[in-house]
Amino acid sequence: MFLNRLPLAMDSDSLSSPSSNSSRSSEDGYIKKILTGIGGFVSVQTATADAVHALLRDRLREDGKITRVPQSVAQRLRLDSVDEAFVRSCRDGCVVECAKRLDELETLATKADLPRGLGRQRDEKKMYPALNRLFEFIASYRHDSQTSTSRGSCRCSAKTSIKGEEHTAGFPLTYPDGAALARGCTPDSFYWRDIRAFVECKASTLQGEPSGVTTVPETVVQGADYARLHLSADPFRVFSVGLLIYGFSFMVAIFDQDGVCLSDPYHLRNNLDVFIRVVYQLGHGLSDVELGRDPTVEQLHLPEDSQLRKALDDLAEKQGMPNVSKDFPSYKITLKTSDIYSMDGATKRPETDETTWVTIGPPIWSSLSYLGRGTTVWRVVAMDGSDIPHPWEVLILKNAWRRSHRDSESSIYVTVKRAIGADPLSAHRKGIAEFRVGADVTFPGRGEAISVNNLRYLFLGGSIIPPPEPQTPVLHRLILATQGRALWYCESLKELLRGMGAALRGHKFLVSKGILHRDISAGNIMLSSLANPPDGMEGFLMDLEYARLNTITEIHAMKIAPDATTSATHTVFKDAKRGAEMTGTLQFMAAELLEALEKGKAVQHEVHHDLESFVWVLAYAVSRHLQRRSGLGEAVKAELRQHFVRSYGRFLFADINDARISLRPLRPPSVYEEMLPQGMDNLYKGLQTALAAHFVHIPGREPKPLTHDMLLDLFDTAYHSL
């Protein structure tokens, strides 16, 4: 149900904590394969498909997450724009030339629909040859009405090698049944980000139809799983399109951060003309923006010898990024500065004002979630025309979806700045990211926000009246002036502790001002990228969207639709609860909150919950850091990866909480003894003792909640011992 906060190691198994040798053997049996990706990142392919799909199915069951507005899907794909004469001629030719293949698909569907025990056969791979023949015929068919001689298409393959996104820990080694690819891609080897739209196949017609009122079809669940990977791997994508083929039927699904829009179901033979229109548009007819690319972002295709390419490579090297990062495309991003949050609060600027940035290497962070915020974090540098002006200033750009009824993260940063400015001891501002500018993203040339509701209904010719969606996700973008890098890219464990301590002191300051972060995770604490960072800024805290404030801020308006008579307003009142009582990324959430989520209880998110999350983040960062060390033997690598999977590779509340209560992340395998200095070993033992006293679930024991001073003392002691 809380899929928007899925763990970082997305395809790690839901494992039980072993209490005996026999249970450990059972646990090991779940792990199918653990592979190391480029740059030392861990990609885990485990027996988790059922767990992931169960979570997706539960989330999609919620009201409004599956929407059937067939005319909306048809208009977004511009199916009527495909020349009618071409469609008729192609259909007539396909009926003759592909008759055998159509018969094969119908026979396979008939066998797949049989009851168990009566010869039922379900193997979607057997559909590939027939489907590929249809795809190829449509792509190569020529008609007098068509002027283009080069046309892309869809293709299914059981041998396709889709390259994983090595910059994202836990990106699964999986791929859809087929895909429509960007021009110039090799069909048998490409990146997820090269996919324009994906194809999902199920052998039976029954797998594409709900069997009850609340049942989500299998093909839609599988499509949602592919969509979350597509959205993560192509980080500036605002929705993902899937062609779902099940038995002898098909439909089109458009997945976004608020659910999925489905077309009507179609019969492949009876609606062959619709199939031709869909395949044509996915492979050729639609632009990247029409297939989901953020319209305010442009992928740059830079020659190796271009000055901009050399400058970006130089910046990547100075940032300590691995060489593989140079192969990642650069993106030019534009942010309008009309209704914008800046350092002086909410300010109005001319509509024509805008700032442009270009990304450096792959994202620092890219969420693998679906129906969540879809957060990506990048290193960027400002552009002036087609060049990067000197001196270069590397900034942090965050791209995320927020609910329209909630205050934006930019407004929270403004509140924090005011709290800092009002403090006579300005040094206390250290350990917190410095906010530069931020705003909701708007459609180019228009004043409307890029929201799910607007993407679904607004720009479709006006024939569809959008339903009222007061809480639609809205794309928000902000720039932080504090340069950072992931915790596990630390040069040493001493640097890691120094940075974590600085962020912890920043958290302490926020709490003193009535601001509780409530989303402490490995993606929200960073180390400074500066060679000699200022004292207290060796690490810093960011991502304040889920913070709880005990202050009052102004009301700010955001135009949701062009014909809206009123603007949506969002205000933070005193003691307001900004969202759910319990928030946070599951893999770092406090044990008490996890247990409450599992049992459906209400628990107030308190300071000590955030502090417990700091502990889990530290152990996570240490584990990732050790796996990046060079010269490790295969046996050592395997033991480190297995510990990581068991500690941070679970899905269900009960399993994650079990790992926390057992303190597994702080009870590393024996191989750690040779890799961790004595000071870190003592720190782990001290944290174990503190957490054992902190946990509230132990009968007959009065809990002793964690405090800032308690953790800072442990961190500082370990730091000075290294």
N, C-alpha and C positions, 0 to 999 in steps of 0.2 A: 504494500500500500504506500510505502514511503520511497518509491522508486527514484524520486528526484534527488535522493541523498544516497545513492548506491555507492558501495565502496570503491576505492581507487583501483584495486586489483580485481577488475570486474569479472574476469573469468577464472577466478580461483574457486576452489570447491567449498561447499558448505560442509565442513568437517566437524566431527565430534571430538571433544577433548579426551584423549586416552587415559584410562585409569588402570589399565593392565596391559600386558604384552599382547593379549588377544585383541583388545580394542585398538591398540596401535597398529596391529597388522591389518585390521579392517579399515582403519583410517588410511593407511598407505595404499590400500587397494583402490581408493577413490581417485588417486592421482594418476592420471593416464600419462601425461607427458609434461615436462617442464623444459622449456627451451630458452636460451639466452639470445637476445636480439642485439642489434648493433649498438655500440656504445655502452654495453653492460646493462642495459635495461632488461627487465624480466618480462617475458611474455609467457603467460600460463594458459595452457589448453587442458582443461580438466573436465570431469564429468559434471558440468554445471548447467547444461542446457535446460534441464527440467526445472532447476531452481530459478534460473533467470526467467524462463517463460512463465512460471507460476507467479512471479512478482509482476511481470508485465501484464498478465491476464487479470490479476487483481486490480491493478491500477487502471486498466482500460475499462473495467466494469463500472467504474464510477460514472455518475450521471454526466452526460455531455462529452465524454472522452471519445466516443465513437459517434460520428455524425454522418448521416446519409443525406447529402444534398447533391444529387446526381448532376443537376445543371451547373452547379458551382464547379465541380471537378471538370466537366466538359468544357466550360468556358475558360477555366484556368489553363487547360491544355490546348485551347483554341482548336478543338477538333473540327469545327465547322469551317475553319480556314483552309483545310486541305482540299485541293481542287476536286470537285465532284466527279468530273470526267475521268481524272486519274484514278480515283477510288473505284469507280464502276469498272473501268478497264482492268485494273489490277485484280479486283475481286473475280472477274470472269476468268482471267488467266490463271489465277491461283486455284480456282475450283478444278480446272483441268490439269494443270501442271503439278499440283500438290495433292491431287485426289488420294493417292496412296498414303501420303503422310497424314492427312486428315483422318482417314480410316484407321490408321495405326493409333492415333491419339484417342479416338472414340472407343476402340477396342480396349486399350489400356485403362481408360476410365471405367468402362463396364466391369472389368475384372477387379478393379480397385474398390468398386462400390458394393461388391458381393459381401454377404455376412461372413464372419469368421467360420472356418470349417467347411466352407462351400467353394473353396478354390480362390479365395481372395488373394490378390497380388498387388502390393503397393511398393513401387520403386520409381520415384520421380526421375531418376537418371535415365530410365528407358524412354522418357519423353523427349530428351535432349535432341536426338537426331531429327525427329519430326519437327520440333519447334524451330530448330536452326534452319531447316529447309524453308519454313515459312518466313522466318526473319530475313534470310538471304534473298528470297524471291521478292519480298516487298522492297528491300534496299536496292536491288539491282533492276527493278522494273522501270522501264522507260516509257514515257508517254509524251505526246506532242505538247501537252500543257505544262510539262516540267522543263525548266531551263537548266537546272542544276545537273551536273554530270558526276558529282562526288557526293555520296550520301552515306552517313553512318547508320548503324543498325544495332540491334540487340544480339546477344550470343550467349548460349548456355554451354557450359563445359564442366566436366568432372575433374579436369586436370589443370584448371586455371590456378596460377600462382599469384595471388593478390598480396602485395607486400604490406606487412603490418606497419603501423605508425610507431616507430621505435621510440619516439619522444614521449609517448604515453605509456606509463607503466601498466601492465596488465592488458594491453590491447590484444584481444583474442586472435588466435590463428584460425579464423573462420571466414567464409565468403559466401555470397548468395549463389543461387543456381545460375544466374546469368546477369548481364549488365549491358547497358548502353554506355559506350565509352566516349571520352573526349577525343577529338581528332588527333591523330599522330600516336596514339597509344598502341602498344603491342598487345593483341588480344589474349595471349597466354601469360603475360606477366605485366602487371601494372599496380599502381597504388590505389587504395580506397578513394583517395581524393580525386582520382581520374574518372570516377564513375559519375555519369550524368543522371542515370536512373537505374534501379536494380530490378531484377526479375526473380520472383519467388514461385517455386513450383510445388504443388502437392498432387499426388497421384489420383486422389479421390475427389469427386465433386462434393462429397459430404464434408471434406476438410475445409471447405470454403464457406460453409453455411452454419449459422448458429443452431445448436440442437435444443436450445431453450431460450427463455426470455433474457437471461443474464449471461449466457455463454458466449464467449468471444471466439470466433472461428480460428482454427489452428493457423491458417494461412495469414491472418491478420496479426496474430501473436508473433509468428516468425518474422513477418515483415517489420514489426515494431523493433525487434531485436536487430535486424539489419539496418533499420533507419537510425537507431541510436549510434551505431558504429559509423555510418555514413556522415551524420551530423558532427561527430567528434573528429573524424579524419579530415573532413573538409570544413574547418572551423568557422568559416564565414558563410556557411549555408544556413538559410533560415527555414527551409523545409526540405523534405526528401520524398521523391516520387517512386512508387513501386508498382510494377505490373504483376499482379497476383494471378497466377494460372493454377486452377485446381480442377483436375479431371478434364472434362471437355468444356469447362466454363472459365471465365476470367472477369476481373474487375480491376480498376485502378484505385490506388490508395495514396493519399497525400498526408504524410506524417509531419506534425509540427510539435511545438513545445506545449500544446494544450490538447493533444489527442490526434485523431486521424479522421479525415474526410474520405468517404467511400463513394465510388460511382455505383450505378446500378450493376447488378450481376448480368453477364452476357453469355450467350451460348456461342461457342466458337464457330460452328458452322452457320447457324442462323444469323449471327451478327458478325460475320466475317468482315463486313465493311467497317464496322467500328474498330475491330482489331487492327485493320490496315491503317486507319487514321492514328490510332494510339502508337503503334510501332513507328510509323513515319515521323510523328512529332517527337517522340523520345529520342530517336536516332538522328534526326536532321532538322525538323521544323522549328523547334523551340530554342531560344537563346539560353545561355547559362542562367541569366536572371530569372527567366520564366520557369526554369527548372529548379529554382531555389537559391541561387547565389545572391548574397546581400547586394542590393543595387548601389550601395555607397562604397563598395570595395571593388578594386580592380587588381587582378593578378598580373604582375609584371613579368614579361618575357625578356630578360636582359641578356644580351650577348656577353660572353666571357670577358671580352676586352673592353666593355663599356666602363666608363668612369664610375657610374653609380654601382655597378656590380662589384668593382674593385673596392669601392668605399664600404659597401655593406659587408664584404668578406673581411675587410680589415677590422671593422667594428666587431664582427662575430669572433674573430681571433682575440681581440682585446677583451672580450667578454668571457673568454675561456671556454667557448663552445666547441664541441667536438667537430672534426672535419666533416662528418656526415651531415652536419647542419647546413653546409653550403649547398647541398643538393635540394634543400627544401625551397619552394618558391617564395618570392617576396610579394607582399600585397601593399597596395596603396589604399589608404583609408581616409575618408573625408568625414568630418564632423561639423555640422552646421552649428553656428553659435547664436542662433536666435533663441530664445527662452533657455538660457544656459546657466548652470551653476558654476560659479568661478570662485576665486579666493575671497572675494568680497560678498559672497552670498549669491542670491538669485538676481541676475542682472539681465536687462534687455539690450540686445545689440542688433544692428541692422541685419536683415534677413540674408543679405549677400555675403556677410562675413562667414568664413569657414577656415578650418585648419586642416592640413593634410599631413599624414604621417606615413612612413613606410616601415614594414616589419623587418626585423633582423632574425633570420633563422626560423626554426620551428617554434611553436608556442612553448612557454615555460610550463603551462598547464592547459590541459584540454579535457573537459569533463566527458565521461563516458555515460552520463545519465540520460534518461529520457523522461520527458514531462517534468523537467526541473528547470534550473536556471541556464543550463548549457554554457557554463562559464569557460572562457578561454582567456589566458593571460599571455601577453607578448612583450618583447622588447621592441621599442620603436624609436625612430628618430624623425624629427620634423623635416618636411620637405619645403623647398622654395622653388616652385616650378618643377623642373625635372632634375634638380640637383639637391644635395644636402649641404646646407650652409655651415661654415666653420664659425665658432668651434662646435664640434659635435656634442650634442647632449642626448644621451640615451635615457629614454623614459620608459615607464611601464604603462601599457594599455590593457584595460580589462573590458571585455565584451560579455554581457550577461543579460538574461531576460528577467524582468521583474514583474510582479503583479501590479496592475494599474491602480489598485486601491491602496497600495503600500507606498510609503515614502521611498524615493530613490536613494541609492547609496551615496550619490553626490550630496544630497541634502544632509545626510548623516555626517559626512566629512565636514561640511560647513559648520554643523553644530559642534563637532569636535574642535575645529579651529577656533571657534568662539570661546570654547571652554579653555583651550590652551592660552588664547590671548588674554583671558581674564585672570589667569593664574600668575601671581607675582613671581613664582619660581619657574621661569620659562624653560629651564633645563628639563623639567618633567615631561616635556613634549617628546623626548627621545624615545625611540623604540616604536614609533607609530609612523606609518607611511605618510609622506607629505602629498596632500591632494593638490592637483594643479587645475584641472577643469573637467567638466562632465556634463552630459545631456542625454535625453532620450534621442534616439536616432530617428530621423525623418526621411521620407521618400524624397529623392532628388527632385527639385523643382516644385515641391509641394510642402505644405506645412503639417501634414498628417504624420503621426508617429508610425513607425514600422511596428505594428502589433499583429498578433495572430488574427484577431478579428478583421483588421484591415486587409491582411494578406488573403484571407478567405473570401471576403465579400465586397470589398470597397471598389476595386478597380476592374469590375467585370461588366461594364457597359450599363449598369444601372437597372438591369432587369431582375435582379435578386435583391430583396429587402433583407438586410442582415438582422438576425435576432439580437435582442439586447444582451450585450456581454459586458457588464460593468467591471468584471475582474479579468479582463483579457491580459495575457502576457505582453509586455512591451519591451523592445530591445533598448538597452541602456549601455552607454559607453563612457568611460572616464579615463583620465590620464593621471598617473601618479609620478611625481618628480623624483621619488626615491628609487634608485637603481637597485635591482635585486636579482638574486639567483636562487635556485632551489636549495634547500637545506643540505641535501645529500651531495651537492657539488662542493662541499666544504673541502679545503685543503688539508684539514686535520680535525680530529675530534675536539681539540682545544678551541678551534675557530667555531665549531658547531655550538659548543657550550656557551661561548661568549655571545654568539648571535641569539641563541635561545634565551639567555639571561636578559639581553637587551629588550627582546620582545616581551618577556614576562614583566619587566619593569614598566614597559609601555602599557600593558594590560592593567597593571596595578594603578597607574595614573588614571586610565579611563574609568575604572571602578570608583576611584575617589571622586570622580565628577558625575557619578550616577549613570555611567554607560557600561553595559555588560555586553561583551562581544557575542557570545552564544553560538559561535560557529568556528571554534578553534580546530584547524586541520592542517595537514602538511602542505596544502596549497595556499594557506592564508598566513604563513610565517615564512619570511625570506631572509637570506643573508645579504648583506650589502655587496654590491659589485665593485665598489671602490677599492683601490689598492690600500688606501689608508683612510678608512671611514672615520668620521668624527666619533669621539668618545660617547658611548651610549647608543650609537646608530649602527653597530656591527650586525645587528639583525633588527627586523621590524615587523609589526603586525599590520595586516591589511584586510580588506573585505569586511566592511562593517554593515552589510545589508541587513543582516539578521540581528543587529544590535538592539538591545532594549534600552530606551532612554527615559530618564526621569526629568526631562526638561521640555520646554515648549518651543516649537519652531514655527516659522511663518507658514501660511498656506500658499502652495504653488499650484499652478494650473497647467494642464497638458491637454492639448486638443486631440481627441481620439478619432473623430471623423470630420470630414469637411463640412457636412451639413449639420453638425451638432449644434443645438441651440444653447447648450450649456457645456462648460468644460469640466472634465473630471478633476476633482480636487482631492488632495490627500494631506492630512495633518497629523502631526505627532502631538498628542496631548499629554499632560502630566500623568505619569504612571501608565501610559498606554502600552498595550501589549502588541507589538508589531508582528503579527502572525501567530503561529502556534506557540503554546507555552514551552514546548520542548523542541529545540532545533539542534542542528549540527549534522556533520557528516558521520554516517554510521560507524565507519571504521575507527573513529576517534572519539565517539560519543561516550560520555560517562556511563558506567555500568548501571547506576540507578535509573537513568533515563532510558537505557535500552530495555531494562526489565519492565519499566512502566509502559513503554511502547508495546512490548510483547503481550502484556496483560491488559492493555487498554485503560490504564490508570492515568490520572492527571497528576503531574508533578511539576512544581515550579522550577524553572531553570535558574540555578543559583551560581554564585561565584565559584564555589568549590567544584562544580561540574566542569566549568571551563578549565580549572587548574588540573583536574584529572586528565582532560584532553591534552594538555601540554605534555604530560608524561607519555601518553601513547604516541604523540607526534615525535618526541625525542627518540623513542625506541624504533619507530618506523624509519626515521632519518638515518640512524646508526646502521640499521639493517641494509638500507639502500646504499649507503656510503661504502660499507664493507664489500658489497657485491661488485662495486665499481673498481676495486683494487686490481691492478694488473699482476700477472704472474701466479694467479691462483690455480691450483690443480683441479682437475675435473671433480674429484671426490669432495673437495672443499666447496666448490661452487654448488654442487648438488645439495650439500647439507645446508648451506646458507639459503639457497632458494627454497628448500623445503620448509625451513623455519619461517621464512617470510610468508609463504603460502598459508601455513597453519596459523600464523599470528594475524595476518591482514588479508586473507583470501576467503573470508566467509561471507554468506549472504543473509541468512536468517537472523532475526534479533536474538533468538536463544543461542545460536551458535557463536555469534560475535560476542555476546555477553559471557558465554562460557569461557572464551579465550581471555576475556578481561578478568573475570573472577579468579581464574586459575593463574593469572599474571604471566601467561605464556610469553608475551613479548619481552618481559623482563627476566625470563628464565631461558636464556639462549643455549644452543647446543654446545657440546664440548669444544668444537672448533673455535668458538669465540675466545676461549681461554688463551689461545696463542695470538689472537688478533687484538684483544682489548687490553690496554694497560691496567694496572692495579687500581688506579683512580677511578676508571669507568666501572670496573667490577664493584668497587665500593659504592659508587653512585647507584648502580642497579640494586644492590642489596638495601641501601638506604631508602630507595623509592618503594621497594617491596614492603618494607616495614611501615612506611608512611601510608601506603595504600591499604594494607591490612587493617590498620587502625581507622582508616577513612571510610571503608565500606560499611554501609548501614545494614546489610543483610544478615550479619552474624548475630545469632540469637544471644541475648544476655549481655551484649557488649555495647557500651555507649560509644557511638562513633566519634572520631576526632577528625573533623573536616580538614582538608588540605588548606593551607594558607599561602599567600605569596611569599612571606618571609621564610616559611618552611622550605619551599622549593628553591628559592634563591640561595638559601644557605647550603643546600645540597649541591646545587649547580656550581656555586662559587668554590666550595671545598674541592670538588672534583677538578675544576678548572685550574686551581693553583697547584694541584698535585701532579698535573701533566707536564 
